[in-house]
Amino acid sequence: TGPALWRPPMFPGLRCRLIWALLPVAVVTVCIGVDDIPASDAQLASLTATLKARPRDAALWHDRGALRLQQADPAGALADFSEAIGLDPFRPEFFLSRARLLAEMGRWSEVVADTTGGIALDPSQAELFLLRARARTGLGQLDAALADADRAVALSPGRAEAHGARAWIRLLRRDWPGADADAAAALAK
């Protein structure tokens, strides 16, 4: 006999009932993952067909770019996001989507350009400032990155990510007290 935790359950069959009770959850989880792939293919095919009928619809290009990104096609997504911006250069969310993708590719100068374009259209989006701060950090422009992180914190003071980004930049600048304060603020959120 082992410790009490390893003894058979007090009620015979409890383990089997528990397994059978959890089995539908496992099956649903697996099936959802499997069903999502064909649905995305169908959605992509549908959007592509709609784009043939409405090639000047920037929102459709953006949506198809987002689907392509979900399907691990960054080159296709980048092309679609660029097409959306070319058709409607007044939508900050288009710039943000492309900038996020470019950031994943490590193309920092292009991220700065896209986030700057988005900020010019809507200077109230903390996400644009955060992404530009990340890009400027990648380019070694720590003073400019800190200014962007400061703006992101001002726009969204309750956002832990903004304080965390600013803490990282301050750490790189060897501003230990500032980094500590922002790290504490991020953890408190």
N, C-alpha and C positions, 0 to 999 in steps of 0.2 A: 504494500500500500504506500502511496505517496502522500504528499501534502494534501490538505483539504481541497485546494483548487483543482487537483487532478482526479478527484474521486468522481465516479459516475454520478449523473444528476439524481436528485432525490426522486424525481418523477420520471419513470421509464418512458422513453420515446420523445422526451423533450428536445433532445438534439435533432432528431429527425424532423419534428414539427418546425423547429427554428430554421433548418435548412430549407424545407419546403416553403416556409413563409418568405424567405429571402430570395428564393429562386426566381420568382417573377420580376423582382427588381433587377437582378443580374441579366435576365433575358431582355428586358426592356432596354436596359443600358446598352447592351451589345447591339440590339436591333436598331436603336436610334442612330448609333454611329454608322452602321452599315447603310441605313436608308438615306442618310444625309448626303452621301457621295453621289448617287444617281440624281437626287433632287437638285443638287448644285449643277450637275451637268445639264439637266433639263432647264434650269433657270438660265444658265449661260446660253444655251441654244435658243431659248425664247428671247432673251435680250438681244442676241446677235440678229435674229430675224426681225425684231422690232427696229433695230438700228438701221437695217437695210431700208425700211420704210420711212424712218425718221432720222436720217444721218446728222441732222443739225441739232439734235436734242442732247445738250451737254449733260443733263442729269442722267440720262441713259448710259452715256459713256462712263460717267463716274461710277454708276452702279455696276456696270460690267467690270470695271477695274477692281472694284471691291470684291466681286465674285472671283475674278482671276487670282487675286491675292489670296483668298481663302483656299483656292485650289493649287497653291504653290506655283504660280506662274508670274513671278515678279516682272519679267520683261513685258508680258502682255498687260499687266496691271499698270506699269509705268506708261506704256503707250496710250492706254485708255485714259488715265488721269491727265496726261499731257493734252490729249485731244479735247477733253472736257474743259480744261483751262483755256485752250485756244478758242473754243466756241463761246465760252462765257467766262471772261477773266475777272468777273466781279463777284465771285463766290468764294469767300475765304475757306470754306470747308473743302473745296477742290485743292487749294494750295496746301492745306493741312494734310490731306490724304497723301498727296504726292510727296510732301516733305517727310512724313512718317516712313514711307517706303524708301526714300533716298537715305534716310538716317539708318535704316536697317542695312543698307548697302555701304554705309560709311562714306557717302559722298557729301561731305560736310559743307563745302562751298555752295553746292546746289540747295542744300537744306536751308542755309542762311538766306539765299535768294528767295526761295519759296515762302519761308516764314515771314520774311520782310514784306513780301507781296501780300500775304494774308493779313499781317498786322496793319498795313496801309489801308486795307478794306475794313477791318474790324479790330481796333486796338483794345477791345475789352476781353479778348480770349486769352486766358492765362496759358492754355495749352500751346499756343503759338510761341509765346515768350519762353516757355519751358523747353520746347524743342529747339528754338534758336540758341538758348543758353547751352544746351547739350552740344549743338553743332560748333558753337564758338569755343567750347571747352575742348572739343576734338581738334580744333584748329590752333589751340594754344592761346586764344584771345581771352584770357581770364578776366580782364577788367570789363570787357564788353559782355562776357558771359554773366558776370556778377550783376551787372546792371539789368540784364534780362531776367535773371532769377529774382532780383529785388522787385521788379515790376510784376512778375508772376505771383509773388507772395502778397504784394499790395492788392492785386486783383482778386486773389483767392486765399485769404489768410488762414482759412481752415483746412487747406489742402496739404496733407502730409508730404506729398510728392514735391511740392514747391519748396518746402522747408528742407527736405532731404537733398534736393538738387543744389540749393544754395549752400547747404552744409558741405557738400562735396567740393564745390568751387572754392569755398573759403578754406577748406582743408588744403587744396592744391596751392592756394595763395599763402599758406602758412599763417592764416588768421585763426589761431587755435581757439580763442574765446568765442569768436563769432561762429566757428564750426560747431563748437560744443553747444552753444545756445540754439542754433538751428536744428541740430541733431535731437536735442531735448524736445524742441517744439514739434518735430516730425513724429517722435515717439509718443507724444502726448495726444496727437490727433486721432 
